[in-house]
Amino acid sequence: MRDFSWKYFTMTGDVESYLLYKEIDHQDIVEPEEQEDLIPDDMELSL
């Protein structure tokens, strides 16, 4: 989604797509630890 919003912005100059790009980029920087918590602790991982 991040790449799409940037590509759309560069093609159209749409400010809202740029703001979406920046919001997604900011969330990737601020919330990387929260994404690790998506797997429940009691779920076994097979290697």
Biopython code that builds the backbone (N, CA, C, O; Angstrom):
import numpy as np
from Bio.PDB.StructureBuilder import StructureBuilder

atoms = [
    (1, "MET", "N", (0.834, -1.190, 0.000)),
    (1, "MET", "CA", (0.000, 0.000, 0.000)),
    (1, "MET", "C", (0.879, 1.255, 0.000)),
    (1, "MET", "O", (0.559, 2.253, -0.646)),
    (2, "ARG", "N", (1.992, 1.183, 0.737)),
    (2, "ARG", "CA", (2.904, 2.319, 0.804)),
    (2, "ARG", "C", (3.462, 2.649, -0.581)),
    (2, "ARG", "O", (3.478, 3.811, -0.987)),
    (3, "ASP", "N", (3.913, 1.636, -1.295)),
    (3, "ASP", "CA", (4.471, 1.858, -2.629)),
    (3, "ASP", "C", (3.422, 2.374, -3.602)),
    (3, "ASP", "O", (3.700, 3.229, -4.443)),
    (4, "PHE", "N", (2.212, 1.841, -3.474)),
    (4, "PHE", "CA", (1.132, 2.293, -4.357)),
    (4, "PHE", "C", (0.829, 3.768, -4.136)),
    (4, "PHE", "O", (0.680, 4.527, -5.093)),
    (5, "SER", "N", (0.738, 4.175, -2.866)),
    (5, "SER", "CA", (0.399, 5.574, -2.603)),
    (5, "SER", "C", (1.503, 6.508, -3.097)),
    (5, "SER", "O", (1.213, 7.610, -3.564)),
    (6, "TRP", "N", (2.772, 6.079, -2.999)),
    (6, "TRP", "CA", (3.861, 6.917, -3.509)),
    (6, "TRP", "C", (3.810, 7.002, -5.036)),
    (6, "TRP", "O", (3.958, 8.079, -5.613)),
    (7, "LYS", "N", (3.600, 5.861, -5.676)),
    (7, "LYS", "CA", (3.546, 5.834, -7.140)),
    (7, "LYS", "C", (2.379, 6.697, -7.641)),
    (7, "LYS", "O", (2.529, 7.457, -8.598)),
    (8, "TYR", "N", (1.221, 6.573, -6.989)),
    (8, "TYR", "CA", (0.061, 7.366, -7.367)),
    (8, "TYR", "C", (0.344, 8.856, -7.185)),
    (8, "TYR", "O", (-0.040, 9.672, -8.023)),
    (9, "PHE", "N", (1.021, 9.209, -6.080)),
    (9, "PHE", "CA", (1.359, 10.610, -5.844)),
    (9, "PHE", "C", (2.291, 11.148, -6.930)),
    (9, "PHE", "O", (2.091, 12.252, -7.436)),
    (10, "THR", "N", (3.326, 10.352, -7.289)),
    (10, "THR", "CA", (4.273, 10.844, -8.299)),
    (10, "THR", "C", (3.613, 10.977, -9.665)),
    (10, "THR", "O", (4.020, 11.817, -10.468)),
    (11, "MET", "N", (2.613, 10.169, -9.936)),
    (11, "MET", "CA", (1.943, 10.234, -11.236)),
    (11, "MET", "C", (0.902, 11.353, -11.294)),
    (11, "MET", "O", (0.697, 11.960, -12.345)),
    (12, "THR", "N", (0.243, 11.623, -10.155)),
    (12, "THR", "CA", (-0.873, 12.562, -10.182)),
    (12, "THR", "C", (-0.623, 13.858, -9.422)),
    (12, "THR", "O", (-1.244, 14.879, -9.718)),
    (13, "GLY", "N", (0.281, 13.825, -8.442)),
    (13, "GLY", "CA", (0.497, 14.997, -7.600)),
    (13, "GLY", "C", (-0.582, 15.171, -6.552)),
    (13, "GLY", "O", (-0.698, 16.240, -5.952)),
    (14, "ASP", "N", (-1.379, 14.127, -6.323)),
    (14, "ASP", "CA", (-2.477, 14.180, -5.359)),
    (14, "ASP", "C", (-1.924, 14.254, -3.933)),
    (14, "ASP", "O", (-1.197, 13.363, -3.493)),
    (15, "VAL", "N", (-2.274, 15.322, -3.221)),
    (15, "VAL", "CA", (-1.746, 15.558, -1.880)),
    (15, "VAL", "C", (-2.240, 14.499, -0.896)),
    (15, "VAL", "O", (-1.492, 14.093, -0.007)),
    (16, "GLU", "N", (-3.464, 14.053, -1.038)),
    (16, "GLU", "CA", (-3.999, 13.052, -0.113)),
    (16, "GLU", "C", (-3.242, 11.732, -0.212)),
    (16, "GLU", "O", (-3.059, 11.049, 0.796)),
    (17, "SER", "N", (-2.807, 11.370, -1.400)),
    (17, "SER", "CA", (-2.027, 10.136, -1.535)),
    (17, "SER", "C", (-0.656, 10.302, -0.879)),
    (17, "SER", "O", (-0.116, 9.341, -0.331)),
    (18, "TYR", "N", (-0.086, 11.507, -0.929)),
    (18, "TYR", "CA", (1.175, 11.765, -0.237)),
    (18, "TYR", "C", (0.992, 11.679, 1.275)),
    (18, "TYR", "O", (1.829, 11.109, 1.974)),
    (19, "LEU", "N", (-0.094, 12.240, 1.772)),
    (19, "LEU", "CA", (-0.363, 12.167, 3.210)),
    (19, "LEU", "C", (-0.577, 10.723, 3.655)),
    (19, "LEU", "O", (-0.150, 10.345, 4.746)),
    (20, "LEU", "N", (-1.230, 9.917, 2.830)),
    (20, "LEU", "CA", (-1.395, 8.500, 3.134)),
    (20, "LEU", "C", (-0.037, 7.805, 3.175)),
    (20, "LEU", "O", (0.222, 6.996, 4.066)),
    (21, "TYR", "N", (0.823, 8.117, 2.218)),
    (21, "TYR", "CA", (2.172, 7.557, 2.189)),
    (21, "TYR", "C", (2.932, 7.897, 3.473)),
    (21, "TYR", "O", (3.555, 7.023, 4.076)),
    (22, "LYS", "N", (2.883, 9.149, 3.883)),
    (22, "LYS", "CA", (3.590, 9.571, 5.088)),
    (22, "LYS", "C", (3.005, 8.909, 6.332)),
    (22, "LYS", "O", (3.755, 8.556, 7.242)),
    (23, "GLU", "N", (1.691, 8.733, 6.396)),
    (23, "GLU", "CA", (1.062, 8.091, 7.553)),
    (23, "GLU", "C", (1.490, 6.632, 7.652)),
    (23, "GLU", "O", (1.808, 6.153, 8.741)),
    (24, "ILE", "N", (1.502, 5.927, 6.535)),
    (24, "ILE", "CA", (1.929, 4.525, 6.533)),
    (24, "ILE", "C", (3.401, 4.425, 6.911)),
    (24, "ILE", "O", (3.783, 3.537, 7.674)),
    (25, "ASP", "N", (4.223, 5.312, 6.395)),
    (25, "ASP", "CA", (5.646, 5.326, 6.705)),
    (25, "ASP", "C", (5.863, 5.581, 8.193)),
    (25, "ASP", "O", (6.714, 4.945, 8.814)),
    (26, "HIS", "N", (5.106, 6.499, 8.762)),
    (26, "HIS", "CA", (5.221, 6.810, 10.187)),
    (26, "HIS", "C", (4.803, 5.619, 11.044)),
    (26, "HIS", "O", (5.441, 5.337, 12.059)),
    (27, "GLN", "N", (3.751, 4.923, 10.654)),
    (27, "GLN", "CA", (3.300, 3.757, 11.409)),
    (27, "GLN", "C", (4.329, 2.632, 11.373)),
    (27, "GLN", "O", (4.497, 1.918, 12.362)),
    (28, "ASP", "N", (5.016, 2.467, 10.252)),
    (28, "ASP", "CA", (6.054, 1.444, 10.154)),
    (28, "ASP", "C", (7.212, 1.740, 11.096)),
    (28, "ASP", "O", (7.843, 0.814, 11.608)),
    (29, "ILE", "N", (7.498, 3.006, 11.331)),
    (29, "ILE", "CA", (8.596, 3.397, 12.216)),
    (29, "ILE", "C", (8.176, 3.293, 13.680)),
    (29, "ILE", "O", (8.951, 2.818, 14.509)),
    (30, "VAL", "N", (6.973, 3.725, 14.005)),
    (30, "VAL", "CA", (6.529, 3.818, 15.389)),
    (30, "VAL", "C", (6.077, 2.468, 15.952)),
    (30, "VAL", "O", (6.301, 2.208, 17.134)),
    (31, "GLU", "N", (5.453, 1.608, 15.157)),
    (31, "GLU", "CA", (4.798, 0.423, 15.679)),
    (31, "GLU", "C", (5.399, -0.920, 15.255)),
    (31, "GLU", "O", (4.632, -1.867, 15.084)),
    (32, "PRO", "N", (6.697, -1.069, 15.076)),
    (32, "PRO", "CA", (7.187, -2.386, 14.642)),
    (32, "PRO", "C", (7.058, -3.454, 15.717)),
    (32, "PRO", "O", (6.884, -4.627, 15.388)),
    (33, "GLU", "N", (7.139, -3.084, 17.000)),
    (33, "GLU", "CA", (7.028, -4.072, 18.068)),
    (33, "GLU", "C", (5.616, -4.644, 18.163)),
    (33, "GLU", "O", (5.445, -5.820, 18.485)),
    (34, "GLU", "N", (4.608, -3.825, 17.885)),
    (34, "GLU", "CA", (3.226, -4.270, 17.988)),
    (34, "GLU", "C", (2.903, -5.325, 16.935)),
    (34, "GLU", "O", (2.035, -6.168, 17.162)),
    (35, "GLN", "N", (3.574, -5.298, 15.804)),
    (35, "GLN", "CA", (3.310, -6.278, 14.759)),
    (35, "GLN", "C", (3.799, -7.663, 15.174)),
    (35, "GLN", "O", (3.256, -8.664, 14.708)),
    (36, "GLU", "N", (4.801, -7.743, 16.031)),
    (36, "GLU", "CA", (5.302, -9.027, 16.501)),
    (36, "GLU", "C", (4.303, -9.721, 17.418)),
    (36, "GLU", "O", (4.344, -10.944, 17.556)),
    (37, "ASP", "N", (3.411, -8.969, 18.043)),
    (37, "ASP", "CA", (2.445, -9.515, 18.980)),
    (37, "ASP", "C", (1.231, -10.135, 18.288)),
    (37, "ASP", "O", (0.280, -10.523, 18.967)),
    (38, "LEU", "N", (1.236, -10.236, 16.984)),
    (38, "LEU", "CA", (0.094, -10.795, 16.271)),
    (38, "LEU", "C", (-0.003, -12.302, 16.446)),
    (38, "LEU", "O", (-1.089, -12.861, 16.294)),
    (39, "ILE", "N", (1.102, -12.979, 16.761)),
    (39, "ILE", "CA", (1.097, -14.425, 16.972)),
    (39, "ILE", "C", (0.849, -14.687, 18.445)),
    (39, "ILE", "O", (1.609, -14.203, 19.285)),
    (40, "PRO", "N", (-0.197, -15.444, 18.789)),
    (40, "PRO", "CA", (-0.468, -15.744, 20.197)),
    (40, "PRO", "C", (0.682, -16.529, 20.820)),
    (40, "PRO", "O", (1.358, -17.308, 20.148)),
    (41, "ASP", "N", (0.892, -16.306, 22.122)),
    (41, "ASP", "CA", (1.985, -16.967, 22.831)),
    (41, "ASP", "C", (1.817, -18.474, 22.889)),
    (41, "ASP", "O", (2.809, -19.203, 22.914)),
    (42, "ASP", "N", (0.580, -18.955, 22.912)),
    (42, "ASP", "CA", (0.351, -20.388, 23.038)),
    (42, "ASP", "C", (0.396, -21.137, 21.704)),
    (42, "ASP", "O", (0.244, -22.358, 21.674)),
    (43, "MET", "N", (0.600, -20.426, 20.625)),
    (43, "MET", "CA", (0.682, -21.075, 19.304)),
    (43, "MET", "C", (2.089, -21.624, 19.107)),
    (43, "MET", "O", (3.078, -20.920, 19.307)),
    (44, "GLU", "N", (2.163, -22.888, 18.713)),
    (44, "GLU", "CA", (3.454, -23.500, 18.474)),
    (44, "GLU", "C", (3.894, -23.208, 17.048)),
    (44, "GLU", "O", (3.097, -23.277, 16.112)),
    (45, "LEU", "N", (5.152, -22.887, 16.899)),
    (45, "LEU", "CA", (5.706, -22.640, 15.581)),
    (45, "LEU", "C", (6.511, -23.852, 15.153)),
    (45, "LEU", "O", (7.371, -24.320, 15.899)),
    (46, "SER", "N", (6.246, -24.359, 13.978)),
    (46, "SER", "CA", (7.003, -25.519, 13.486)),
    (46, "SER", "C", (8.107, -25.035, 12.559)),
    (46, "SER", "O", (7.917, -24.141, 11.734)),
    (47, "LEU", "N", (9.240, -25.643, 12.722)),
    (47, "LEU", "CA", (10.386, -25.255, 11.882)),
    (47, "LEU", "C", (10.611, -26.257, 10.808)),
    (47, "LEU", "O", (11.529, -26.103, 10.003)),
]
sb = StructureBuilder()
sb.init_structure("model")
sb.init_model(0)
sb.init_chain("A")
sb.init_seg("    ")
for serial, (resi, resn, name, xyz) in enumerate(atoms, 1):
    if name == "N":
        sb.init_residue(resn, " ", resi, " ")
    sb.init_atom(name, np.array(xyz, "f"), 0.0, 1.0, " ", f" {name:<3s}", serial, name[0])
structure = sb.get_structure()
